[in-house]
Amino acid sequence: MAKDEISRESLQPLSDIDRVIHEPARLLILAYLSVVESADFLFLMNQTALTRGNLSSHLSKLETAGYIEIKKEFVEKIPRTLLRLTDEGRTAFQEYQSDMKQVLDSLSQ
Amino acid sequence: MTRIELRQIEQKARRAFQQDGLNILFAGVALGIFAIFFIDVRHGWVFALGIALAVSMPPFFRRQFVHPRIGYARFTQSKGMGRHVATICLAVICLLLFYCLGKIERFNRLMPLYLGTVFSAAALVAAIKSGLSLYYVLALVLLLSGLAGLGFTIKGCAAGWVVAFQLWALAVILTFVGLVQLLYFLRRNPRRSTEESNGKG
């Protein structure tokens, strides 16, 4: 019984996991945005190997959640859509990492 | 995701911009220009020209040819002062050694080996940071050029001309390798329309 309670406790973070981030494509997008200051749509599309429509859809969800910022600017008269993690997004991503680490560590015990 | 996996993701992202061959191509051009100094030491301005080309040309060409194909990313700059200070100290030491080898006639013959070693070390650092095996090969070639140059100076050939030919040979090799890499990159990555690049269409 005690062992079950311990397992339930240590797996609790899994039920509270951020579902916006806990999706393979969005997790990959956030991982790439976490290692750069900013990146454009084409770069993310190449790195994540997602299709244009798929990537757009995931970016919309992340923007709605406030995790990324999408800014359109002109570079030498060419329009460029720049994406970057917001502070909220960075915090959420770090919390997700520690929650998942906690869950995986407890499962391996 | 663990810290190691994020580091691998960052390395993969950076590598995307290191496979266009532009850095290698313009490093070759710079070395070819540097060689002029070793034929006539009055032309010290060639160092400024070579460095200016090697530093300014890759970003310019990247904006024109690379970003429209694979996109654009701005990487976080290292905020640690320690690394910058260490780099500056190392650069000063290298310049001092270069000056001493040039001024003290007895050590002139070591110049080819010295330059080969310094360039090889730079290529090795690039190889470790990028993980690209091509840089390891170039590091070896640069070191071998230094050893070959040392052989010629020991045989009695004028150090200045030996270094000049060493740099020209390296310029040919690096320019060729850079061009091949660039052409391969351009072929593998077709240009995207502006709409496609911005998620429209």
Interface residues (C-beta under 8 A of the other chain):
Chain A: L27 A31 Y32 S34 V35 V36 E37 S38 A39 D40 F41 L42 F43 L44 M45 N46 Q47 R52 L55 S56 L59 K72 V75 E76 I78 P79 R80 T81 L82 Q97 M100 K101
Chain B: M1 T2 E5 L6 I9 E10 K12 A13 A16 R63 H67 I70 G71 Y72 A73 R74 F75 T76 Q77 R192 T194 E196 S197 N198 G199 G201
